[in-house]
Amino acid sequence: MTILLQSSSEAIAVTLAALASQAIYLEQTVVLVMGQNVGIIVTAVLAAKRWIVHLIAYSQRVAVLLKQD
């Protein structure tokens, strides 16, 4: 559901609205919200990994430039 809405907060709001309207049960709501939060964490980890890769590449380029002096 988070993929469809592009926002975990929207997905959680829709899930809670479905619970309030009794379209889904509490147990289903808990599982859905937990899954949506896992999606947030995976996205953050992937973004951090990409940032770290760029940081390492940048620091290697700086080291090469410093050796040239």
C-alpha positions in Angstrom: 0.0 0.0 0.0 2.9 2.4 0.7 4.1 1.9 -2.8 0.8 2.9 -4.2 0.5 6.1 -2.1 4.1 7.1 -2.1 3.8 8.2 1.5 3.8 6.0 4.6 1.8 8.6 6.6 -0.9 8.5 3.9 -0.9 4.7 3.9 -1.2 4.6 7.7 -4.1 7.1 7.6 -5.9 5.0 5.0 -5.3 1.9 7.1 -6.7 3.6 10.2 -9.7 4.9 8.3 -10.4 1.4 7.1 -10.2 0.2 10.7 -12.5 3.0 11.9 -15.1 2.1 9.2 -14.7 -1.6 10.2 -13.6 -2.6 6.7 -10.6 -4.4 8.3 -9.9 -5.9 11.8 -7.5 -4.6 14.4 -5.1 -7.5 13.8 -5.0 -6.7 10.1 -4.4 -3.0 10.9 -1.5 -3.8 13.2 0.2 -6.0 10.5 -0.4 -3.4 7.8 1.0 -0.5 9.9 4.0 -2.6 10.9 4.7 -3.4 7.2 4.3 0.2 6.2 6.9 1.2 8.9 9.3 -1.5 7.6 9.0 0.2 4.2 10.1 3.4 5.7 13.2 1.8 7.3 14.2 0.0 4.1 13.9 3.3 2.1 16.1 5.1 4.7 18.7 2.3 4.7 18.9 2.4 0.9 19.2 6.1 0.9 22.0 6.0 3.5 23.8 3.3 1.7 23.8 5.4 -1.5 25.0 8.5 0.4 27.9 6.5 2.0 29.0 5.1 -1.4 29.1 8.7 -2.8 31.0 9.9 0.3 33.6 7.1 -0.1 34.1 7.9 -3.8 34.5 11.6 -3.0 37.0 11.0 -0.2 39.0 8.7 -2.6 39.1 11.5 -5.2 40.2 14.0 -2.6 43.0 11.6 -1.5 44.2 11.3 -5.1 44.3 15.1 -5.5 46.2 15.5 -2.3 48.8 13.0 -3.4 49.4 15.0 -6.5 50.5 18.1 -4.6 
